[in-house]
Amino acid sequence: MNPGLALIIILPILALLLVMAWRRPWGAPRRVLIGGVVLCCGLVTVSVFQIALRDTALIPVDRATNRPIEDPSNGYVGSDACRACHAHEHATWHASYHRKMTQVASPASVIGDFDTTLFQPGLSFDLYREGDEFRFKLEQHMGDQVLGHADYQIVMTTGSHHMQVCWYSLGDDNRVLGLLPFTYLTEDQRWVPRNTTFLKPASSPRPEESGRWNTTCISCHSTNGRMDVDGVENMDKWPDLGPGTDTRVAEFGISCEACHGPGEAHLQEQQGRSDSEDGGGRILPDTTITHPKKLDHQRSAQICGQCHGLIESSNQTREDWSVNGPAYRPGRDLDDYRPLLRCRGDSVSDFPFGWENNFWPDGMIRTSGREYNGLVESPCFQRGKLSCVSCHRLHQSDRDVRPVEEWANDQLGEGMRENQACTQCHQEYRDADTLTGHTHHTAESSGSNCYNCHMSYTTYGLMKAIRSHEISSPDVTVNLETGRPNACNQCHLDKTLAWSAERLSRWYDIAAPELLADERSVAASVQWLLSGDAGLRALMAWSYGWDAARQASGSEWMAPYLGQLLQDPYDLVRYNAYHSLRKLPGFESFKYDYVGDPYYHPKATYRVWDKWSFEVHSIDIEAARALLIDESGHLLKEEYDRLLELRDDYPINLIQ
């Protein structure tokens, strides 16, 4: 029976039974009437529940009106269509962080604590969960007085691997998203102000981010994103977004079709392949779908480069993009649609924004998420056939015995953390004697890992140092010209530039430059940490916690340097310094909050110095001199302060 009709019939009967039961004396007839009342109440409850279910079913999730929706079109069909034939590939993709890049907010996708209250000056954000919904109550305060409040629903999330941000609905019939101004850090398991997760001056807040997902994040954090603004009639208001903004994607996250192209033609082709053999019994290729590993290395890398590259804005018209999504399709030449932005030679003058926000002075990329820029500048790409899939496996092999979580961390293939990544081409270094003869380190040493010398940690993003994807060799002259750390001194943190230059000259015939007195006598990492700009200080703060560097350099001397960075003016310098400090013996439980009251930051520095100064340190005398430590194990404070006064305070704002 129709639940609505059932209510129309049941409710009058229920009312009549209640009246009769109330007037009759107690006895069998009254008990019958009471039983009828109970039965009718049960029927009413069931009918109401059915109506609720029916009404919910009438509004499918993908037709929500208060957020962007999935709406496959333009030849896209969605990843579920791939599962029947490609079950293993679908399963490994589903386990990857690519799949989770953008998700509808749900108990399965939201990782942050929603039983807490967060604060900004004059504002409080009371996070709470209501059933399967995640919400927050925003209040504006002046002292103890509440000036106003509003309640919002979290409807989407971005990220889950290292961090996650949450997007809230601006109201029904509005697909434009607002951004909760806090980020949840996965490893730290805490919320922090979003503004403190970028390497930039504290006095340089990020702009208002409402609508950012609709205009920016949609390009790489979803598949075939598009934004029909009132049927393109309001494109002159771009990017002022309003209720007419109808944002749609083929699929949230980075799905199968982001890398393989639209799948509709492929499905149709496969469904009719009974005559797919040629006269010789060979299977004819299916040209309706793209397989990155079967392309040449340039076109293959471009598929990753569409998101993992710093590339120009599309030459596609806004009107075309808003209706059809990006014109680029995997397998095509990306340069025809969005050419690569390079910062070498004459290209610097044409750069659309400050080149120093993304590049080192010689044009090497220095910010995360731009690995394609590094790859294409590498000799192994330019003179060889190196591509992204040479090392990375976007689908874990069924022969890979590693836990899926380990593979998903960076989607490297088996053995690709080790020298196999390089020896698949440079086969001569498979021989241990040849390898050690080249590296001048023992075979089991981190100094014989090709990555550590040729892809050192000179890129910054995601609140940490990341390996450069431009393959190069350490050179102290280049280091001095660009300000970029060289691989030798980023591992041997206790050594001077002169020490590195002498060995590079002796081992590889790399010319040693003229060096200043400090460069000959003071450890390079100490100079960079005390006198470098914020980018260098952040890299050094991270490097002091890198296991390979601590093993090569010792760690008993590091505390006073990391302690200094706890009062650095840049949030992420303090963050990395604290994480490295906690790895030192005796500092594992040291308490400090990088986003806490600035009044306590200098006090944290003094606490570290006091604790370190009362300990006995066994540091090699020769190394101690370069580390500004005297023979009794005390810091040479005058030299320390002299270098600190030379600190480069030029504003650093690495764009990510």
N, C-alpha and C positions, 0 to 999 in steps of 0.2 A: 504494500500500500504506500502511496505517496505520503511522506512524513507530515507535510503541511496539512493535507486532508485529514490525516489521523488526528492531528491536534484539534481541528475544527469539530470532529465528532466526539473526541474523548473529553475535552474540557467541559462542555455543558453537562455531560453525564456525571463527571466528577463533582461538579457544583451541586447537582441534584442529590447525589448520594450523600454528600457532606451534610446537607440540610436535613435529609431524612434520618441520618444516623444521629444527628444532634438531638432531634425531637423524640426519638423512640426510647422507651425504657430499656435498661440493660437486659440482654437475653440472647437467645439464638438468632432471632432476626437481626438484632443490632450487630451481632458479631459478623453476620454475613455481609451487612452493609459496610462495616469497617474493612472487611477483607476486600470488598469491591473498591473501596477508596484506595487501599494500598496498591491493588492491581492497576488502577488507573494512573496513580502516581508513577508507577514503574513504567507504564506505557508512555506517559508524558516525557519522562527522563530519556527513554530510548529514542523517542521521536526528536527531541531537541538535539541529542547527540548526533543522530543521523543528519539532521539539518546542518549542524556544524561541519560534519565531514563533507556533506554535499557542497556546501558553500566554499570550503577549502579547495575541493577538487575542481570547482569552477574557475579557480584562479591558479593556473600552473605556476610553479616556481620561476620558470623562464619568462613569465609575463609579469613579473613584479613591476610596479610602476614607480618605485622609489629608488631605483638603482639601475645601472647598465644591465643588459640582459644578453644571454647567448641566443643568437639567431643566425644559424648557418645559412649562407646564401653565396652567390657569386661562385658557385662550384665547390664550396666547402660543405663538408658533411658531418664533421665532428669525429672525435677519436673513437667513440663507441662503434662506429662503422668499420673500424680497422680490426677490432678485437677478434672477430670470428676467424679470420685467416692468419692474423699475426698475433697470436695469444701471448707468446713470450715477449715480443717487442712491446706490446701494450702493457704487460705486467711490469716490465722494468721501467718503462716511461712513467707509469703510474706511481712507482716508488721513488721517482726522482724529484728534485727540488724544482725542476722546470715546470712540472705539472702543478706544483703548489705556489707558483709565483703570484697568481691572483686567484682568490677563492671567495665564494659566497660565505659570509660569516655564519658559522655553525659550531656546535660543540666539538666537531671533528677538526675544524680549521683554526679556531681561535686558540692561541697558545698563552696569551697573557692572563694575568691575575685580574679577574673582574669582581673582586671583593675588596676594593681598596679605594682611597680617595687621593687624587693627585692635585698638585697646586701650582699655579703661576701667580705672579703679582696681581692681586685683586680678583683672582678667579679660583674656583675649586671645581674639580671634575670628580664626581662621585660615580665610580664604575660599579655596575651591578648586573646580575644575570636574572632574567625573568623567563622561566621555562627554558626554551632553546634560543631565546633572544638575548643579545648582549646590548646593553644600553649604558648611557651615562647622563647624570643630571648636572647641568652646568649652572653654577651660581656666580653672580658678580657681587663682590663685597667692597664695602668701605668701612674698615674697622670691623666692628661686630654687626654692622647693618647689612642686610641682604638687599641689594638694589634691584635685582632681577634674576630670573632663573628660566631655564628651558630644559627640555628632555629630548634626547636624540637616540636613535637606534643605530648601532653598528651594523652595516649591511655587507661590507666586503673587507678583505684583508689583502695585503701585499707582503710577500716574503714569509719565510719560516725557518730558513737555514741558520743564518746568523742573527737575524732580527726580524721583527714584524711591525708593520704599521696598520692602523685600522681606519677605515673610511666610514663616515656616517651619512645617513640620508638627510637631505635638506628639506624633505617633505614629500608627500604623495604627489604623483604626476610630475616628478622632477628627477631626472636621472643624473643630475650633477651631484658630485660627492664632495663633502667636507672632510678634512683630515684631522683626526684627533692629534693634538700637537705633542704627543709623546710616542716614544718607540720602545717596544719590549725587546730587551736583549736576551737571546736564547741562552747563551752560556751563563750569563750573570743572573738570569731569572729575576729581572727587575725592569720596571719602567724608568725611563730617563727622558728629559725634555728632548724632543726631536732635534732641536737646534744644537744640542751638544754632541751629535753623532757625526758632525762634519768638521773637517780641518779648516777652520776659518776663525777670524777674530771674534771674540765674544761680543763685541760691539756691532757686529754685522749680522743681524737676524735675517733668516730666510724670509722671502716674501710670502704674502698670503697664499696658502696652498689649496684653497677651495677651488675645485674644478681642475686641479693639476692631473688627476688620474684621467679625466676625460680628454685632455689635450696632449698630455705628455706620456704618462705611464702606459697608456693604452697601446702605444706603438710597439713596445717590447715586452710588456707584461701580459699580453693577451695575443690571440691569433686573429688576424684580419679584423682589427678594430676599425670602427668607423663612427662618425657622429653626424647624423642627419639633423641639422638645426632648422626646424620648421620647414622641412623640404627644401633646404638651402636658401630660403628666402631671407633669412636673418644673418647670412654670412658676413655682411658688412659690420656686424657687431662683434665679430671675432676679436679677442677671445672672451668677450663679456657673455658669459653663459647664463641662461635662465631656464625656466620651466620647459621651454620648447626644445631643449637639447635632448635628442633621442639617441643616446649612445648605445651601440650594439656591437657585439663581437661574434665571430664564428665560434670561439671557445675561450673561456677564461684560462689563463696560464699559457705556457708555451707548449702547444700540443703537436701531434704528429704532423699536421698540415703546415705548421710554421716552418718545418725543415724539408718536408717532402712535397709541398705544394698542395693545391686543392685536390680532393680525392674523388669527386663525383665522376669524372671521366674515367678514372682508374676502376671504380666499382663497376661501371657499365662495361668497360673493356673486359674485366675478369669474368663477369657474368655471361659473356658471349664468346669465350675463348675455346669453344669446342674445335674450332678450325685454326688453332694458334700455331700449328706446325707448318713449316715450309715443305717443299717437295722432298727434301733430304731428311726429314724427320727431326729437324732442329726446331726448338721452341723459339718463336719470334719474340723479340723484345717488346716490352710494354713501354711505349714512349709517353704514356699519359701521366706518369708519376716520376718524381725525381729521387734518385738514390745518391746522397752526397758522396759516398765513398767511390762511386763509379764515375764521378766527374773528374776533370783535371783539377790539379791542386788549387788553382786560382779560383775557379768557380765554386769549388767545394768550400774553400775558406770564406768566400763571400756570403754564403748562407749563414754562417756564424757571425760574420761581420755586420750583417744588417742590424744586429743588436749589440754585439760585442765590439763595436767600432765607433770611433768619433767620425761621423760622416755628415755631409751637408744635408740641409733640409731638402725634402723631396721636390723635384721639379714638377710634380703632379699638381694640378689645380686643387685648391681647397674644396671646391664644389665636387670634383670627381672623387677625391678621397673621402669626403663626408658621406657619400652614397655607396661607393664601391670598395672602400678600404684601400690599402697600399697597392700601387700598381706593380711593384717588384714581386716576382715570383721566384722561388728557389730554382736554380739552374740557369737563370738569366744573368746577364752582366750587371752587377750592382752599380757599377760606375755610370751606366746609362740612366739610372734613376736617382741615386744618391752617392755622388763621388766621395771618395775618402778625403778627409781633411788632413793635410800634412803640414808640418811646421819646419821645413828645411829649405834653405836657400831663399828664393824670391817669394815663396808662398807665405812667409810670415806676414808680410805687409797686407795681405788680403784676408787675414784671419778674422772671422766675424766677432770674436771677443778676445779678451786678453790671453795671449798664447801661454803666458806663465801660469795660468790656472789649470793647464792640462799637460804642458810639455816642459822638459828640461831645456836649457838654453841651446843644446845641439839638436833639438827636435825629437829626442826620445820621449815617448809617452810616459807620464808619471802618475796617472790616475787610473783607478781600477775600472773594469768594465770595458776597456778599450784594447783588449788583447789582440784584436785584428790589426790595429795600427802597429803594434810591435812586431807581429808576425811578418807583415809585408815589407818591413825594413830590414829583415834578417837575411843574411847571405844564403841560409839554407832554403829560404823561400825563393829568393831572387835567382839563385844559380842552381837550386835543386828543386825538389818536389815536396817539400815539407808543407803540410796543411794541418788544420786543427785535428782532423781525424787520424793523423799519424800517431798521436798520443792519446787522444780522448776517445772514449767509447760511450756513445750516447745511449746504447742499450747494453746492459751487462751480458757478457757471453754466458751461455748455459754451461760452459766449462770452467767458468770463474768460480773458485771455491770461497772467495771472500764473502763475508756478510754483506747483504745488499746495502746496509748503512755505510759501510766502508767505501764501497764503489760509488755510492751516490754523493759522497762528500765533495768530490771534484770530478767525478766521472772519467777518471784515468783508467786506461786499460791495464791488464795484468802486467806487472813488471815495469810499468811506465813511471814509477817513482824513482826507479834506479836507472843505471846507465843504459839499460836496454832501449830506452827512448832514443838515445843517440846512436848506439851501436847497431841499430837496425840499418843505418846508412854508413856510419863510420866504423866499419867492421873490424878494422885493425886494432881498435881499443878493447875488443873482447878478450884479448890476451893480457893477462895481469901484468906481465913485465913491461909490455908496451905502454899500458895504461899508467903504471907508476913512473915509468921513465918520462912520461909526458907531464904528469901532475906534480911529481916530486913529493908526493904524499903516499903513505902506505895504502894498499888497495882497499882496506876496510875503513879508512879514514873518510870523514865528510869532505876532506879536501880532494878526494878522488871521485867525488860525485860531480859529474859534468854540470849539473844544474847550478851548483853552488858557485862556480866560477863564471859560467856563461849565461845564466839567467838569475842573477842575484836579486835580492829583495830591495828594489829601488822604486817600486810602484806602491802607492798608498791608496787605501779605500777600505770600506767595510770595517773601519776602526782598527786597521792593522796593516802591516807591511805585506806585500804580495810580490811574487816573482815577476820580474820583467819578462815579457814575451818577445822582446827584441834580443836576439841572440848576439852577444858581443863578448869581448875579452877585456879583462881588467887592464887599466892603463892609468897611471898616476897623473900623466899630463892631461888626459881627458877629465879626470877627477877635478883637477885644479881649474880647468877652463869652464866646467859646467856646474861645479858645486855638488855633483852627484857622488855618493859614496862609491868607492871601488870595492870589488868583491873580496879582495885580500883583507882589507882593514875592517870590513863589515863582519868578518868571521874572527880574525885576529884583532879583537877589540883593544888589546893591550899594546899593540905595536904602532910605530910611527909610520908616516908616509915614506920616510927615507928607507925604512926597513923593507917596505913593499917594493919601492922603486928599485932598490939594489937587487932583489931577487927576480923581479920581472926582467931586468936588464941581463942578469946572469943566465937565467933559465930560457928566456924567449927572445932575447935581443931586442927588447922594447926599450927605447931610449928613456933614460932617467932625466927628469927636468931639474932645473935649478930650484932649490927649496929654501924657504925662509927658516929662521932659527927655530920657531915653534914647530914647523913641519918636520924638522930634523930631530927634535928632542921630546916633543909631547905626543902621546898616543893620538892618532887621528880621530878615534871615536870620542875622546875627551874634548878635543877641539870642536867637533861637530855638535856634541851634546851641550857644551857651554856657550859656544860662540855662533853656532849655525842658526839659520832661519827656522821657522816653526816646522817646515816640512822635514828638514834634516833632524831636528830634535825628536819629532815623532818617529822617524825611522830608527834613530838610535835607541829611543826608549823601548821600542819593540825588540830591536836586535839584542839588547842586554838580557832579554828573556828567552832568546832563541837557544835551544839546547846545544846545537852544534857550536855556536859561538862561545857559550859558557864553558863547554868542554875544552875548546881550543885556548881560551883566554884566562880560565880561572874566574871565580866570581867573588872572592873574599873582598875585593876592592870596590865593588860596584855600588854598594849601598849609598854612600854619600852623594854620588852622581844622580842616581835615581831619586834620592830624597830631594835634591834640588828641583827636579822637574815636578814634584808634587805641588809646587806653587807657581808653575808656569802659567802665563796668561791664556794659553790655548787649552780648551777642554780635553782634546784628544791626546795632547802631549801628556797631560796629567793621567789620563786613563791608561795609556800604554805603560807609563812609568810605574804606576801602582801594580798593574798585572805582572810586570817583570820583577818588581820588588818582592812580591809575594812568593816568588820562586826561590828566593835566597834563604839559606839556612838561618833560622831564628826570626824570620819575618813572615812566616806562613800565616800567622794569625794577626798580622798588623792591621789595625782598623783605620780606614780612611774612606772618604766619599768624594769622588772627583767632581760631582755636581753639588756637593754640600756648601755650606756657608763659606765664602772666600776668606773670612776672618781666620778660619782654622787651617787653611792651606800652609801658610808659613810655619805654624806651630807643628804641623806634621813633618815638615822638613827638619826642624830642630829635634823632634823626637827620634827621627832616623839617625841624625848625626850623633846625638847623645848615645843611643844604643850602640852604634858602630864604634864610637871612639873608646868605649870602655871594654871592648873585646880585644883579644890578642889575635893578630893577623900574621900569618906566615906567607909573606909575599916575596918573590924573588927580588933581590936588590936591584938588578938591572931593569927589570920590569917596573919596579916601584918608582924609579926616577921618571919614567915616561908617564906614569899614572899620577904624578904629583903627590907622591907619598914618600916621607922621609924614612931613614933607616930604622927608626923606632916604631914605624907603622902609623904615624900621624899624618894627616893631610897637610900639604903645603898651602895653607889658606890664602896667603898673599898671591901666589901664582894662580890659584883657583879663582879668586875674586877678580884678578886682572883679566882672565879669559872671559869670565862672566860679564864683565863690563863691555866687552867687545861684541856682545850678542847682537845678531842681525834682527832687528825688529821690523823689517819690511813686511807689510801685511801679506799673509799667505791665505788664499781662498781656493783650495783645490775643488773644482767643480765635479760632482758625481751625479 
